[in-house]
Amino acid sequence: MKKSVVYSIVFVLFLVLLAGCGSKKEENTNSASPQPTNAATHTASPEPAKEASKKVALVLPEKIGVNPFFQLMVEGLEKAGKEFNVEVKTIESADVASFEQNLRATVAEKYDLIITAAFTAVDALTKVAAENPDKSFAIIDTVVDAPNVRSVAFREYEASYLLGAAIGLSTKTNVVGMVAAIDAPLLKKYTVGFDLGLKSTNPDAKFSVNYVGSFTDPAKAKELALVHFANGADFIAGASAVGDLGVFEAAKEKGFYTSGQDIDHTVTDPEHIVLSQLKGTDTVAYETVKDFANGKLTFGVVDYGLKENGVGITFITRESKSPLSSFIGQEVVDKVKAIQEDIISGKIVLKDPTLE
């Protein structure tokens, strides 16, 4: 009897141990790690701490050089990379052919989001995005109509309107000029916006524009600025990217007033560069990476204007380290700030001149 009881107890213990092992094996099977998240859908992983860092590439269609438009973009990208634990990389291109190759290389290297910029990137991005429908792309400062591309646009004409309004109140000769990069629809956001703002505060002011033919020719831009000056302009706006350096040089030599683009150029020569039209390419690059990192990236067009702090004017929408020029003066600044509020509130309605 005692032996049979012992055998029974041993047998029961064996069954209990066997059941425990089976349960443990089943638990291990069910707790397997989830499959990697599909980057194109931007679905957050249940366990983000264990997920490999996302990769974002900024592929530029040309060299950065001294172009603040691209410099700011890189700064925004790198800031977002650090804050949101995203691996970021910037790739510059020597020409159109190498740009398309660089886009394809980032696809092959399995970057989760590929960002580019400017209208010169449109053709190549349109092609590469269509060939890779499951890959996420973004383009800054122009629009690509594709289901997997976020297009980031700016309402530059709002800031141009403010700039023109300020100069309308400031010019002494009533002759104003602008040196623009190229005669293209995109530049109408600058030329038309400025002209409308100028005439809103000074209907008698005369405005003329000439075109450099590129974004990278300071020598030609300087020549064109001198033509405006010879015609009596006391203010000549720069809207030619790197070419603005030539406009600034002419202003310093001849004593007229000017303005720059994208960043606050007044700090370099506040006596002659009295205003700057600001464009937040750093902000939009940052926001694009932020949305992607948080699983909130949407495709289609997203635009930034005065309301979103995507564009602006020094002293009016943003303070400057430079002293305010007497050519502008605080009274003008206060009046233009009121115009800014009217644009943001909708009291003044401005239309995109590229759509007319």
Secondary structure, DSSP 4 states (H G I P E B T S, - for coil): -HHHHHHHHHHHHHHHHHHHHHHHHHHHHHTPPPPPP-TTTTPPPS-GGGSPPPEEEEE-SS--TT-HHHHHHHHHHHHHHHHTT-EEEEE--SSHHHHHHHHHHHHHTT-SEEEEESGGGHHHHHHHHHH-TTSEEEEESS----TTEEEEEE-HHHHHHHHHHHHHHH-SSSEEEEEES-SSGGGHHHHHHHHHHHHHH-TT-EEEEEE-SSSS-HHHHHHHHHHHHHTT-SEEEEESGGGHHHHHHHHHHH--EEEEEES-GGGG-TTTEEEEEEE-HHHHHHHHHHHHHTT----EEEEE-TTTTSEEEBTTTB--SSPPPTTTHHHHHHHHHHHHHHHHHTSS----GGG-
